[in-house]
Amino acid sequence: MFDTLGSGDLSFIDQWAARDAIDQQMKIQEEAAAQQGKLIDAQVAQMRARTQALQRGDGLIKISSDGLEPALEMIMWQVLEKFRCAPMPKAPSSCWAFKPF
């Protein structure tokens, strides 16, 4: 592309059109890089918040048994106690920590 611009094979108007297209593409790429940077910053903040919550002993989800009959609540907690959760090496966010109230 740059060879074509510098070779003199293009008319003056075509050279300006090509340069405008290049400038427009560069602007699009710069905006995409800025957005990607913002996304990465948000993901880092989310992971830090999740790490801090786990370090405080908070679970990633909370389970409430408000309104359940005592017998159903007992069964629910018995079932939840049987769950085992181990972190997965490639998907750490897929492991939920259960913490009763």
C-alpha positions as CSV (number, residue, x, y, z in Angstrom):
1,M,0.0,0.0,0.0
2,F,2.8,2.5,0.9
3,D,4.6,1.5,-2.2
4,T,1.6,2.4,-4.2
5,L,1.3,5.8,-2.5
6,G,4.9,6.6,-3.1
7,S,5.3,5.3,-6.6
8,G,3.4,8.1,-8.3
9,D,0.9,5.8,-9.9
10,L,-2.0,7.4,-8.1
11,S,-3.5,10.7,-9.0
12,F,-3.4,13.5,-6.4
13,I,-7.0,12.9,-5.5
14,D,-6.5,9.2,-5.1
15,Q,-3.5,9.8,-2.9
16,W,-5.6,12.1,-0.6
17,A,-8.4,9.5,-0.6
18,A,-5.9,6.7,0.4
19,R,-4.3,8.9,3.1
20,D,-7.8,9.7,4.5
21,A,-8.6,6.0,4.5
22,I,-5.3,5.3,6.4
23,D,-6.0,8.1,8.9
24,Q,-9.5,6.8,9.4
25,Q,-8.3,3.2,10.0
26,M,-5.6,4.5,12.4
27,K,-8.3,6.4,14.4
28,I,-10.5,3.2,14.5
29,Q,-7.5,1.2,15.8
30,E,-6.6,3.8,18.4
31,E,-10.2,3.8,19.7
32,A,-10.3,0.0,19.8
33,A,-7.1,-0.1,21.8
34,A,-8.4,2.5,24.2
35,Q,-11.6,0.5,24.7
36,Q,-9.6,-2.7,25.2
37,G,-7.6,-0.9,27.8
38,K,-10.7,0.2,29.7
39,L,-12.1,-3.4,29.5
40,I,-8.8,-4.8,30.9
41,D,-8.9,-2.2,33.8
42,A,-12.5,-3.2,34.6
43,Q,-11.6,-6.9,34.6
44,V,-8.7,-6.3,36.9
45,A,-10.9,-4.3,39.3
46,Q,-13.5,-7.0,39.3
47,M,-10.9,-9.7,40.0
48,R,-9.4,-7.6,42.9
49,A,-12.9,-7.1,44.4
50,R,-13.6,-10.8,44.1
51,T,-10.3,-11.7,45.7
52,Q,-10.9,-9.2,48.6
53,A,-14.3,-10.7,49.2
54,L,-13.0,-14.2,49.3
55,Q,-10.2,-13.1,51.7
56,R,-12.8,-11.6,54.0
57,G,-14.6,-14.9,54.0
58,D,-17.5,-13.8,51.9
59,G,-18.9,-16.3,49.4
60,L,-19.4,-15.5,45.8
61,I,-23.0,-16.2,46.2
62,K,-25.3,-16.0,49.2
63,I,-28.2,-18.4,49.8
64,S,-31.2,-17.2,51.8
65,S,-33.9,-19.6,53.1
66,D,-36.3,-16.9,54.1
67,G,-39.8,-18.1,53.9
68,L,-39.0,-21.8,53.8
69,E,-40.6,-24.2,56.2
70,P,-38.1,-25.4,58.8
71,A,-38.1,-28.9,57.4
72,L,-37.4,-27.7,53.8
73,E,-34.7,-25.4,55.1
74,M,-33.0,-28.3,56.9
75,I,-33.1,-30.4,53.7
76,M,-31.7,-27.5,51.6
77,W,-28.7,-27.0,54.0
78,Q,-28.1,-30.8,54.1
79,V,-28.0,-30.8,50.3
80,L,-25.7,-27.8,50.1
81,E,-23.3,-29.3,52.7
82,K,-22.7,-32.2,50.3
83,F,-21.4,-29.9,47.6
84,R,-17.7,-29.8,47.1
85,C,-16.1,-27.0,45.2
86,A,-12.5,-27.0,43.9
87,P,-11.0,-24.2,41.8
88,M,-10.6,-25.1,38.2
89,P,-7.2,-24.1,36.8
90,K,-8.4,-22.5,33.6
91,A,-11.7,-21.1,34.9
92,P,-11.3,-19.8,38.5
93,S,-14.6,-17.9,38.4
94,S,-16.6,-21.1,37.8
95,C,-16.1,-22.2,41.4
96,W,-18.7,-20.8,43.8
97,A,-18.2,-20.6,47.5
98,F,-21.3,-21.4,49.5
99,K,-21.6,-19.6,52.8
100,P,-24.7,-19.8,55.0
101,F,-26.0,-16.7,56.7
